[in-house]
Amino acid sequence: MSFIKQFTDNLLSMEFRTISNMNDNTLLSDESKYMGLCKFTGNAMYIVVAINGDNPDYEIITHGLQNFLAMEKRFNVVSLFVYFKEKADEKIINYCNVDILDYNAPYVELKWVADISEKKIIVNGQQPNKLIDIEKAINNALNMEGYDVATDVRDLEKKHIENRAKNVKTNNIAFTIGLMAINVIVFLAMELLGGSTNTEVLLKFGALDRDLILSGQIYRLFTYMFLHIGFMHLLCNGFSIYIFGSRAEKYFGKLKYVIIYIISGLLGGLLSIIFNGAVSAGASGGIFGIMGANIVYSKFYKRSMDGLDLGVLIVFAIINIGTGILIPNVDNWGHLGGLIGGIITSLIFCIGEKKNETT
């Protein structure tokens, strides 16, 4: 077992996790050069990158990684570059000298040298020589024999793929596709029977109407989710269902996804009839619910969802909420109810799953 392999295994046992790129499939790594892991503690994210210090391009590699890591704006980031070198020389020791540190800055960078032949850590300048027990993981690794970074990366890549497979409940998004198909079929039927913008047709197919629901037609709180008023309404909601629904189905699983969608739609419909009262229809309540579920999952597990990280998901939500406010005749109460329903339901699921993992 090599030094870096032992080091990364130690970090994984300390609740560090592998860092994925934007498509969420591969590690922040490059065979024979480097590999990265991260850990969240409070509001800070600690990123540790183990680099092969015997690679002549370690400075170029570091520069590229610095640009990548400094773009992380969602958290206070502490990056530690650990250079594993057979025998530390003056060049790499000077390169890793950090004289000025601003611990109040949103991005703090440290550089340590792990001298393999001397079995010691070299820390220069104003840098701390201890950091959330990472130094223990390095010292443990330096007592191992062998040094094969390429094998390390392949082993860790395999472990990352296995971990990702555990997170993804299914790669089959049949419910999402089925939901989109139902919406299209219902829309075509409405168009054939008088038009999807015709109020009488909307009510005949089960649109929301406060008076009718109060008279006993409770089913409208469910049926309205599959109706759309005009082609653009259908097109926009269909696109959103695919983007957010496919991810929710993959990471929550089909049953939880269905529950989130229906509860969100029901709560959206309930708030709509209480505060809006006008005839209303659309999948937006359910969509805002699964959008909220995506945000909760990304925040709870601190990971992106097939390339959409927490920041992107929040921007999507803000844009959709803002669009609803600016465009007239949009049922914003339905949107809000759906968002609340999705956030609460998905949070319950995430907490429950986390408890099951620890028992």
C-alpha positions as CSV (number, residue, x, y, z in Angstrom):
1,M,0.0,0.0,0.0
2,S,1.5,3.4,-1.0
3,F,1.9,6.5,1.1
4,I,-0.8,8.5,-0.7
5,K,-3.2,5.5,-0.7
6,Q,-2.8,5.2,3.1
7,F,-3.1,8.9,3.6
8,T,-6.4,9.1,1.6
9,D,-7.8,6.1,3.3
10,N,-7.0,7.7,6.6
11,L,-8.8,10.9,5.5
12,L,-11.8,8.9,4.3
13,S,-12.1,7.3,7.8
14,M,-12.1,10.8,9.2
15,E,-15.3,11.7,7.3
16,F,-13.5,13.3,4.3
17,R,-15.1,12.6,1.0
18,T,-13.9,12.5,-2.6
19,I,-14.3,15.7,-4.7
20,S,-16.3,15.3,-7.9
21,N,-16.0,17.4,-11.0
22,M,-19.1,19.1,-12.5
23,N,-20.5,16.0,-14.2
24,D,-20.3,14.3,-10.8
25,N,-18.7,11.2,-12.2
26,T,-14.9,11.5,-11.7
27,L,-12.6,12.6,-8.9
28,L,-10.6,15.7,-8.6
29,S,-7.6,13.7,-9.5
30,D,-5.1,12.9,-12.3
31,E,-3.2,9.6,-12.4
32,S,0.4,9.9,-11.1
33,K,-0.1,13.6,-10.2
34,Y,-2.7,14.4,-7.5
35,M,-5.9,13.6,-5.8
36,G,-8.3,15.7,-3.7
37,L,-10.7,15.1,-0.8
38,C,-12.8,17.5,1.3
39,K,-14.6,17.8,4.6
40,F,-17.2,20.2,6.0
41,T,-16.8,21.5,9.5
42,G,-19.3,24.2,10.6
43,N,-19.2,26.9,7.9
44,A,-15.8,25.9,6.6
45,M,-14.8,23.5,3.9
46,Y,-11.4,21.8,4.2
47,I,-9.9,20.6,1.0
48,V,-6.8,18.4,1.1
49,V,-4.9,17.7,-2.2
50,A,-2.2,15.1,-2.0
51,I,0.4,15.8,-4.8
52,N,3.2,13.7,-6.1
53,G,6.1,16.1,-5.2
54,D,8.5,14.0,-7.4
55,N,6.5,15.0,-10.5
56,P,8.5,17.8,-12.1
57,D,5.3,19.6,-13.0
58,Y,4.0,19.9,-9.4
59,E,4.1,23.8,-9.6
60,I,2.0,23.9,-12.8
61,I,-0.4,21.3,-11.3
62,T,-0.7,23.4,-8.1
63,H,-1.4,26.6,-10.1
64,G,-4.2,24.9,-12.0
65,L,-5.8,23.5,-8.9
66,Q,-5.5,26.9,-7.1
67,N,-7.6,28.5,-9.8
68,F,-10.2,25.8,-9.5
69,L,-10.4,25.7,-5.7
70,A,-10.5,29.5,-5.3
71,M,-13.7,29.6,-7.3
72,E,-15.6,27.9,-4.5
73,K,-17.6,30.8,-3.1
74,R,-20.3,29.0,-1.1
75,F,-18.1,28.3,2.0
76,N,-15.0,29.6,3.8
77,V,-12.4,27.3,2.2
78,V,-9.1,26.1,3.7
79,S,-7.0,24.3,1.1
80,L,-4.1,22.2,2.2
81,F,-1.7,21.0,-0.5
82,V,0.4,18.0,0.8
83,Y,3.5,17.2,-1.4
84,F,4.7,13.7,-1.0
85,K,8.4,13.7,-2.0
86,E,11.0,10.9,-1.7
87,K,13.5,13.4,-0.4
88,A,12.5,17.0,0.2
89,D,14.9,19.5,-1.5
90,E,15.4,23.2,-1.0
91,K,13.2,24.0,-4.1
92,I,10.0,22.4,-2.8
93,I,10.6,23.6,0.8
94,N,10.9,27.2,-0.4
95,Y,7.9,26.7,-2.7
96,C,5.8,25.6,0.3
97,N,6.8,28.5,2.5
98,V,3.8,30.6,3.4
99,D,4.8,33.8,5.2
100,I,1.5,35.7,5.2
101,L,-1.8,34.2,6.3
102,D,-5.2,35.9,6.6
103,Y,-7.5,33.6,8.5
104,N,-10.4,36.0,8.0
105,A,-10.2,35.6,4.2
106,P,-12.8,33.4,2.5
107,Y,-10.0,31.3,0.9
108,V,-6.9,30.2,2.9
109,E,-4.2,28.2,1.3
110,L,-1.6,26.0,3.1
111,K,1.3,23.9,1.8
112,W,3.0,21.1,3.6
113,V,5.8,18.8,2.5
114,A,5.7,15.1,3.4
115,D,9.3,13.9,3.3
116,I,9.2,10.2,2.6
117,S,12.8,9.3,3.3
118,E,12.9,11.2,6.6
119,K,9.3,10.3,7.5
120,K,8.4,13.8,8.6
121,I,6.2,16.7,7.8
122,I,7.9,20.0,6.9
123,V,5.8,23.1,7.6
124,N,7.3,26.6,7.0
125,G,6.3,30.2,7.5
126,Q,3.3,31.1,9.5
127,Q,1.4,27.9,8.7
128,P,0.0,25.8,11.5
129,N,1.6,22.4,11.9
130,K,-1.7,20.9,13.0
131,L,-5.0,21.0,11.2
132,I,-8.1,18.9,12.2
133,D,-5.8,15.8,12.7
134,I,-4.6,15.8,9.1
135,E,-1.0,15.7,10.3
136,K,-1.8,12.4,12.0
137,A,-3.1,11.0,8.8
138,I,0.2,12.1,7.0
139,N,2.4,10.6,9.8
140,N,0.5,7.4,9.6
141,A,1.0,7.2,5.8
142,L,4.8,8.0,6.1
143,N,5.2,4.8,8.0
144,M,4.0,2.7,5.1
145,E,6.1,1.3,2.3
146,G,5.7,1.7,-1.4
147,Y,4.8,4.7,-3.6
148,D,2.4,4.3,-6.6
149,V,0.2,7.3,-7.1
150,A,-1.4,5.9,-10.3
151,T,-2.6,2.9,-8.4
152,D,-3.9,5.2,-5.6
153,V,-6.0,7.2,-8.0
154,R,-7.5,4.1,-9.7
155,D,-8.4,2.6,-6.3
156,L,-9.9,5.8,-5.0
157,E,-11.8,6.4,-8.3
158,K,-13.3,2.9,-7.9
159,K,-14.3,3.7,-4.3
160,H,-15.8,7.0,-5.4
161,I,-17.9,5.3,-8.1
162,E,-19.1,2.7,-5.5
163,N,-20.0,5.5,-3.1
164,R,-21.9,7.4,-5.8
165,A,-23.8,4.2,-6.8
166,K,-25.0,4.0,-3.1
167,N,-26.3,7.6,-3.3
168,V,-28.1,7.1,-6.6
169,K,-31.3,5.1,-5.9
170,T,-32.0,4.5,-9.5
171,N,-30.9,5.5,-13.0
172,N,-34.3,4.8,-14.4
173,I,-36.4,8.0,-14.6
174,A,-39.6,6.2,-15.8
175,F,-41.9,8.2,-13.4
176,T,-40.5,11.5,-14.7
177,I,-41.0,10.5,-18.3
178,G,-44.4,9.1,-17.5
179,L,-45.5,12.3,-15.7
180,M,-44.4,14.3,-18.7
181,A,-46.3,12.0,-21.0
182,I,-49.5,12.2,-18.9
183,N,-49.3,16.0,-19.0
184,V,-49.0,16.0,-22.8
185,I,-51.9,13.5,-23.3
186,V,-54.2,15.6,-21.0
187,F,-53.2,18.8,-22.8
188,L,-54.0,17.3,-26.2
189,A,-57.4,16.1,-24.9
190,M,-58.2,19.5,-23.6
191,E,-57.2,21.1,-26.9
192,L,-59.5,18.7,-28.8
193,L,-62.4,19.4,-26.5
194,G,-62.4,23.2,-26.7
195,G,-58.9,24.4,-25.8
196,S,-56.7,24.4,-22.7
197,T,-57.3,28.2,-22.2
198,N,-61.1,27.7,-22.0
199,T,-62.3,28.0,-18.4
200,E,-65.1,25.5,-18.9
201,V,-62.7,23.0,-20.3
202,L,-60.3,23.5,-17.4
203,L,-63.1,23.0,-14.9
204,K,-64.4,19.9,-16.7
205,F,-60.9,18.4,-16.5
206,G,-60.5,19.2,-12.8
207,A,-58.9,22.6,-12.4
208,L,-58.7,24.3,-9.0
209,D,-61.8,26.3,-8.0
210,R,-62.5,27.4,-4.5
211,D,-66.3,27.1,-4.6
212,L,-66.3,23.7,-6.2
213,I,-63.7,22.3,-3.8
214,L,-65.7,23.7,-0.8
215,S,-68.8,22.1,-2.3
216,G,-67.1,18.7,-2.0
217,Q,-65.0,18.3,-5.1
218,I,-61.8,17.6,-3.2
219,Y,-60.3,15.6,-6.0
220,R,-59.5,18.9,-7.8
221,L,-56.6,19.4,-5.4
222,F,-55.0,16.4,-7.2
223,T,-56.3,16.6,-10.8
224,Y,-55.2,20.3,-11.3
225,M,-51.6,19.1,-11.2
226,F,-51.9,17.5,-14.7
227,L,-53.6,20.4,-16.5
228,H,-51.9,23.3,-18.3
229,I,-53.2,26.6,-19.7
230,G,-51.6,27.0,-23.1
231,F,-48.7,25.4,-24.9
232,M,-46.0,27.6,-23.3
233,H,-47.2,26.7,-19.9
234,L,-46.9,23.0,-20.8
235,L,-43.5,23.4,-22.4
236,C,-42.0,25.3,-19.5
237,N,-43.3,22.9,-16.9
238,G,-42.3,19.9,-19.0
239,F,-38.7,21.2,-19.1
240,S,-38.7,21.8,-15.4
241,I,-40.1,18.4,-14.6
242,Y,-37.3,16.8,-16.6
243,I,-34.5,18.9,-15.1
244,F,-35.5,18.7,-11.5
245,G,-37.7,15.6,-11.5
246,S,-35.1,13.3,-13.1
247,R,-32.6,14.2,-10.4
248,A,-35.1,13.8,-7.5
249,E,-36.1,10.4,-8.9
250,K,-32.5,9.3,-9.1
251,Y,-31.4,10.4,-5.6
252,F,-34.6,10.0,-3.6
253,G,-35.9,6.9,-5.4
254,K,-39.3,6.5,-7.1
255,L,-41.6,6.2,-4.1
256,K,-40.1,9.1,-2.2
257,Y,-40.1,11.2,-5.4
258,V,-43.8,10.5,-5.9
259,I,-44.6,11.3,-2.3
260,I,-42.7,14.6,-2.5
261,Y,-44.4,15.6,-5.8
262,I,-47.9,14.8,-4.7
263,I,-47.6,16.4,-1.2
264,S,-46.1,19.5,-2.8
265,G,-48.9,19.7,-5.4
266,L,-51.5,19.2,-2.7
267,L,-50.1,21.9,-0.4
268,G,-49.7,24.2,-3.4
269,G,-53.3,23.7,-4.3
270,L,-54.4,24.3,-0.8
271,L,-52.6,27.6,-0.5
272,S,-53.9,28.6,-3.9
273,I,-57.6,28.1,-2.9
274,I,-57.1,29.9,0.4
275,F,-55.2,33.0,-0.8
276,N,-55.8,33.1,-4.5
277,G,-59.3,31.7,-5.2
278,A,-59.2,32.0,-8.9
279,V,-59.5,29.1,-11.3
280,S,-56.0,27.6,-11.4
281,A,-54.1,24.7,-13.0
282,G,-50.6,23.4,-13.6
283,A,-47.8,21.2,-12.4
284,S,-46.0,24.2,-10.8
285,G,-46.8,23.2,-7.2
286,G,-45.2,19.8,-7.7
287,I,-42.3,21.2,-9.7
288,F,-41.5,23.8,-7.0
289,G,-41.7,20.9,-4.5
290,I,-39.1,18.8,-6.3
291,M,-37.0,21.9,-6.9
292,G,-37.0,22.4,-3.1
293,A,-36.2,18.7,-2.6
294,N,-33.1,19.1,-4.9
295,I,-31.9,22.0,-2.8
296,V,-32.4,20.2,0.5
297,Y,-30.6,17.1,-0.8
298,S,-27.7,19.1,-2.1
299,K,-27.4,21.1,1.1
300,F,-27.9,18.1,3.4
301,Y,-25.4,15.8,1.7
302,K,-23.2,18.7,0.5
303,R,-23.0,17.4,-3.0
304,S,-24.1,18.3,-6.5
305,M,-27.0,16.5,-8.3
306,D,-25.7,15.4,-11.7
307,G,-23.8,18.6,-12.2
308,L,-26.3,21.0,-10.5
309,D,-24.7,22.2,-7.3
310,L,-26.4,24.0,-4.4
311,G,-25.7,27.5,-5.8
312,V,-27.1,26.7,-9.2
313,L,-30.2,25.1,-7.7
314,I,-30.8,28.2,-5.6
315,V,-30.4,30.5,-8.6
316,F,-32.9,28.4,-10.5
317,A,-35.4,28.7,-7.6
318,I,-34.9,32.5,-7.4
319,I,-35.4,32.9,-11.1
320,N,-38.6,30.9,-11.1
321,I,-40.0,32.7,-8.0
322,G,-39.0,36.1,-9.5
323,T,-40.6,35.3,-12.9
324,G,-43.8,34.3,-11.2
325,I,-43.9,37.6,-9.3
326,L,-43.2,39.7,-12.4
327,I,-45.6,37.9,-14.8
328,P,-49.3,38.7,-14.2
329,N,-51.9,36.0,-13.5
330,V,-49.4,33.6,-12.0
331,D,-50.5,31.5,-9.0
332,N,-47.6,32.4,-6.7
333,W,-49.3,31.0,-3.7
334,G,-49.4,27.6,-5.4
335,H,-45.7,27.9,-6.1
336,L,-44.9,28.9,-2.5
337,G,-47.0,26.0,-1.1
338,G,-45.3,23.5,-3.4
339,L,-41.9,24.8,-2.4
340,I,-42.7,24.5,1.3
341,G,-44.1,21.1,0.9
342,G,-41.1,19.8,-1.1
343,I,-38.6,21.3,1.4
344,I,-40.4,19.8,4.5
345,T,-41.0,16.4,3.0
346,S,-37.6,15.9,1.5
347,L,-36.0,17.1,4.8
348,I,-37.9,14.4,6.7
349,F,-36.7,11.8,4.2
350,C,-33.0,13.0,4.4
351,I,-33.0,13.0,8.2
352,G,-34.6,9.6,8.3
353,E,-32.1,8.1,5.8
354,K,-29.2,9.6,7.7
355,K,-30.5,8.0,10.9
356,N,-30.7,4.7,9.2
357,E,-27.1,5.0,8.0
358,T,-25.9,5.5,11.5
359,T,-27.8,2.6,13.1
